[in-house]
Amino acid sequence: MKKPNVLWIILDLVFLIIFNAVFFVAGGFEHEGSVWISYGFIHFAYLMLLITPVLIRKGKSAAVFGFSLYSLSSIYFSIELVAGAVFIIISSESYQAAFLVQLFIAGLYGIALISNMISNESTAKSEEMRSIQINYVKNASTKLKSLLDSIDDRAVKKKLERVYDSFYSSPVKSHPNLVEIENRILLSINELGEAISIGDGDRIASFADSLLTAVNERNTQLKEYN
């Protein structure tokens, strides 16, 4: 185990050691049910604080996701620590109040945590889709520009310039229903590159025309979906 990991574990254990030392040294081992319930809820709240990193959705905004979840877990732990400490000090013979109050607090935390995780998941998926959409236009434009620079024939180059201009000006935003036509466009660009590499003028012209048609079709369909 790496040294930083060991240090983090030791740091995490500091609260548990101090809390349990005070709890048992100051109060002994005989306690009312309300005290043990509070003891359990406090440990649960601290455990949730420790495992929060595992709940963070990976992605471009992981830092933002982490901050929101850490904030919720920290607030819950702070509130529970105060509430639990109050019930421990009161040490009521009846356990109902201690249980219901702390269960209510835990329930509110659970709802807020899960809602936040669902929201983060939705945001992360939107970011992934956005990244895919940007990469689609960016990668295809880069390939077309590279092919364009490798052509000397003016007539063919002019035809490809029209394709490149049409593609470069295409909206970055996409739609799930356009995946098939976008994949077909990328495949056509690769086939165009092969035709250019062997100097097949007829195939170059054919692929250029079909690409221009496909790009325009994709953009037209995109307007219908938006």
N, C-alpha and C positions, 0 to 999 in steps of 0.2 A: 504494500500500500504506500502511495506517495506521501511525502511529508505534509504537503498542504492539506491533503484529505484528512490526515490524522489530526492536524491542528483544528480543522473545522469541526471534527467530531468532538474534540475536547471542548471547544468553544460552545458547541450545542449542549454539552452535558453540564456546563457550569450552572445554568438555571436549575436543572433537575436536582443536582447535588445540593445546592444551597436551599432550594425550596423544601426538599425532603428532610434535610438536616434540621431546618427550623421547625418543620411540621412535627417531626417525631421527638426531637429534643425538648421543644417547648410544650408540646401537647401530649406526648406519650403515645401509647399504642391503642388505648381504649378511647373510642370516639362514637358519637351518635351516628345514625344512618345518614343524616343530612350532611354531616362533615365528610363522610366517605364519598358521598355523591358529588360534593363540591370538589373534593380531591381528584376524583375521576374526570370530571369535566375540565378542570384546569389542565390536567395532563393531556386530555384530548385536544384542547385548544392549542397547546404548545406543539403537539404532534402535527397538527394541521399546518402550523407555521413552518415546521421543519420540512414537510413534504411538499410545500407549495411549489418549489422549483420543478418537481416532477410533473405538475399540472400545467405548466406553462407551455402554450402552443408554440412550436418552433416556426420561425418565419422571419420575414423582413422586419416586422414590428415586434419581435420577441421581447425587446426591452420594454416597450409600452405595455405589452400583455403582462409581463412579469411585474411591472410596477403596480398595475391595477390589482392583480391577485395578491401581491405582497401587502398592499394597503389594506385589502379586505381581511386577510388573515391576521395582520398586525392589530387592526381595530378590534377584531373578534377576540383575540388573545387578551388584549388590554382590558376590554369590558368584562370578559369572563374571569380574569384574574381578580378584578375588583369585586365582582359579584360573588365569586367563590370564596374570597377572603372574608367578605361580610358574613356569609352563611357559616363559615368555619368558626369565626369569632362568636357569632350568636349561639352556635352549637345547639340548635333546637332539637327537641326529642322527636318532633314531627318532621318527616322527610319530604312531605308533599310539596311544600312551598319551594324548597331548595331544588327539587327535581323539576317541577313545572317551569319555574323561572329560567333556570339554566338550559332546559330543553328548548324553551321558546327562543332564547338567545342563539342557541346552536342552530335551530331551525331557520331563523332569519339569515344567519351566516350561510347556511347551506343553500338557501334560495338565491342569495346574492352571488355566491361563488359559482353555482351552476349556470346562472343567467349570464354571468360575466364570461365564463368559459365558452358558452354557446355563441355569444357575441364575438369573442376572439376567434373562434373557429370559422365563423362566417367571414370575418375580416381577412383572415389568413387565406381562405380560399379565393376571395376576391382579388387579393394581391397576387396569388399564384396565377390566376386567370389573366390578370393584367400583364404580368411578366411574360406569359406565353404569347399574348397578343402582340406585345411590343417586339419580342424576339422574332415572331413570324415576319413582320414587316421589315425589321432591321436586317435579319439574316438574308431574306430574299432580295432585298435591295442591294445588300453588299455583294451577293453572288452575281446579280445582274450587272452591277457596276464593273465588277471584275471581268465579266464576259464582254461587256461593252468596250472596255479598254484594250481587249485583245484582238479586236476586229479592225481591219484596215479598209475593207470594202465600204465605200460611202453609202451605197444604197441599202446594204444590209445594216450598217451602223445606224442609219436614220430610222429604219424600221424598229430596231432594238431600243433606240432612244425614246420612241413613242411608248414602248412597253415599260421602260424604266420610269419615265415621267408619270405614266398612269399608276404604276405600282407605288412610286415614292409618295404620291399625293393621296394614296388610299388611306382611309381612316384606320387608326391603330386599333380601335375598339372592334371586337369581333362578337360572334354568337356561336353557341354550341352546334347549331344546325349548319354552320358553315365549315365545319372541320373537314368534311369530305372534299369540298371544292378547294379549300386551302391546301390540303395535302396533295391534291392533283396539280395545283399550281407549282408547288415546290418540286414535285416529280418532273414536271415539264421543264422547269429551269435546269434540272440536272441533265435531262435528255438534250436540251438545247446546248448545254456545255459540251456534251459528247459530240454533237453534230458540228460544233465550231472547231473542236479539236481535230476532226478529220477533214474539215473544209468542205462539208456537204452543204452547198448553197441552197438546194431545194428544201432539205430538211430544216435548215436554219430559218428560212422564210416561213415554212409551214408551222414550226414551233413558235415563232414570233407572233404570227397571226392568232394561233390558238391561245397563246398566253394573254394577248391583249383582250381577246374575247372573254377568257376566263376571269381575268382581273375585273373587267367591267361588269361581268355577271355577278361576281362576288360582291362588288360595291353596291350594285342595284339591289341584291337580296338583303344586304345589310340595312339598307334604308327601310325596307319593308318590316324588318324585325325590330327596328328602333322607333 
